[in-house]
Amino acid sequence: MDGFDIEPIARHSPTSIDDQPSDAAVLVPIIDRPDGPALLFTKRAEHLGEHPGQMSFPGGGVEPEDDTLRNTALREAHEEIGLDPAAPTVIGRLDDISTITGYAVTPFVARVLDREYEPDDGEVAEIVVISLSELLDPATYTTEVHDHPTEGPTIIHYFHVGEYTVWGATARILVQFLDLATDFQPTTDVDRVDG
């Protein structure tokens, strides 16, 4: 795919968040396909207490056995989609983001093999692979402004691809990924949103 370059992600100096009560990490898995790169998402199971049915990247909260946040992301990806922790080639890290559920989430970007992955029935309803060309289609991307109780007017990003909508924390991670690795121009001015 023209215009896709992971080097800016490898060179990126990420910002960290230290004021949230809980830490979590996610893996942003890139799959190289003959028709161009794609990203792997999970659709969260409907019975989960937090973010049921939402699109997400594989990941979750830090456990006592995790030596690093990177290990958290790899362990969670193994549990959720059956990804061998030794298989991904980790490219770099994106900025931490905070969630309304009190987590500081650290995203790690990695290349993974294009193969069949197995969703964990307890957490994952479906594994969804979406091409970058679909995510970069201008008709896919919309924004709204919501009033955040502590941060004031906040831009909410949405990516609508077929029956799937990526939004919330996952969309914020996706926006930075696309901004660094492609020609994507995210909406950053609350006075210029679509809605």
Disulfide bonds with the S-S distance in Angstrom:
none
